[in-house]
Amino acid sequence: MATVDHAAHPPVAHQSSRVDARTLGMFLFIASEIMLFGSFFTIYFFVRVAAGTPWPTPPNQLPVFVAGMNTIILVTSSFTMHWALQSIKRGNRSGLKAGLVLTFLLGLTFLLTQILEYSRIGFTPHTDAFGSVFFGLTGLHGAHVFVGLTLLAAATIRAFRGHYSEEHHHGVEIPGIYWHFVDVMWIVVYTTVYIL
Amino acid sequence: MPNPLRSEGEAFRFLLGAVVYFAAIAIAGVINEWAGLVVFIVLTAVVVAWWWRAQKREPRPIEALAVPPGPGDERRILVIANETVGGAPLLERISELASDANARVLVVTPALNSPLRHLASDEDAARAAAQDRLDRSLAALATNGVHARGQVGDGDPLQAIEDALRTFGADEIVISTHPEGRSNWLEHGVVENARERFAVPIHHVVVDLSAESG
């Protein structure tokens, strides 16, 4: 009978003992994201500062209050995300599950509110340059929230299936970093597009 | 300094910082445009100054790494050297320390690399160069009657020592560098940091390659 040599395996890959490959991947990904958002912000500053377009162009109004509430919802979701990870680090599985579910629901609320806001806002991407930039920036961010929600959904399902432990929780840590990054980008978008 | 991409905890703290930063600018900007600009400049200057100081701050002392004892009366000598690995003073010192019949020698050459290549894990060329230097050094040691083992280590000499200590252990460590003023390792305090960090006797050998070739 043929036997399987369980000791046989490919040689251990050489990698730096200081830069984890997964962390490096996240670093490169976020670097590319910063460049992507940077290009959209360049258009924003060109339209608003260089071209001197009134912001928002009359008679359009931006729903500052609703977006402010949405900002609070998104920032709160970062707290619940942090709680989820801290919980599993202490071996608290209930805290992990509750934190992930709450984060997902808060993120979903943010996205649905933004879609509702789009339907009532009174202008479209092809109204003028202001409309294009507004929908471009907020839509780009919304797409990122959607990706974040997908990652959170996967992490939540895995948590309910008994994955993750005090030692092994990289599957929560990486979506967590991404989620906080998405929140930081929203803070920048909200401040520049809605407030200033 | 904190790296917001390294862990979720640091990303969370970065988010809190961003909330405070942008909230202050927004509040001041709503009150008065110029006040917003002033707050932006002041806060940005504070952040840059803090970042600059964090970069300059001395690293915290590291707890001395316990080195496991070797079997019986065996004497383990760990040698860390890179470009100076084939230098005559180093070969002489190793021969002198390894004159004991029970001595075992491990030579580690850190794979020195550029920061960009290191970040991209592009270490093949650096490892090949280090391996080449190591082979020549081991051959020279063999000529002097010292039978040593060798391995290529991490680009950071302290990390390379730590890695070797975990597998080889050591009763003595020999660190070889260029002379003062030409040695990057001395500039970064590698010998002092190693003495602080590793609880074994550390010998420092200076090899002046230009004097040897001249």
Interface residues (C-beta under 8 A of the other chain):
Chain A: H14 Q15 S16 S17 R18 V19 A21 T23 L24 M26 F27 I30 V75 S78 M81 H82 L85 V172 E173 G176 I177 H180 F181 D183 V184 I187 V188 Y190 T191 I195 L196
Chain B: P4 L5 R6 S7 E8 G9 A11 F12 F14 L15 A18 V19 F22 I25 A26 G29 V30 G36 H118 L119 A120 S121 E123 R127 D154 G155 D156 Q159 D163
